[in-house]
Each structure stands twice: as structure tokens, then as C-alpha cells.
């Protein structure tokens, strides 16, 4: 799976990382829907860190389509409420 973090890079994640990525996405949704800004900031940072840490950066010379595009790290809580809702960015 190729995951892009908007404004940053693309990362290649192994298929066995998808479940954890989905768990983190759901945690961000729960924080947003619950109106918990502190939890949003923590879980969204954890989601981005997971991708950066567990993914392999796709080289600038590689042309790959993204399977998932995550919002930029500076996404506000208000903006996140619109992006992370329902099933989140990764449908179950």
C-alpha cells in the first residue's frame, strides 16, 4: 500500500500494517467525533508517525499512485472534523 502524507512524502507500507493503520484512523475519527481536541492531536500525530516509521519512503524518482492520502501534519481540529468522520479515511 502506498500512503501519501500531504505536503510531505509517499511511503510504502506492507500489507500486514493495514490493520494497525486502520486502528489509528479509527482512533482519530473517535477523537474528532467526540470533540476531544487533545486526543485528536495525539492520535493524528501517532497515525503520521506510524506511517513514517513503518513505511519505506518512495523515492523521488519513482512514480507511484497513492492508495491513501493523509492530510498534512498541520491539519486543524476543525478541518479534521470534516476529514475524519464516519468510517474515516480507510473504510472498514
Buried (B, 14 or more C-beta within 10 A) or exposed (E): BBBBBEEBBBBBBEEEBBEEBBEBBBBBBBBBBEEBBEBBBBBBEEBBEBBBEBBEEBEEEEEEEBBBEBBEBEBEBEEBBEBBEEEBBBEE
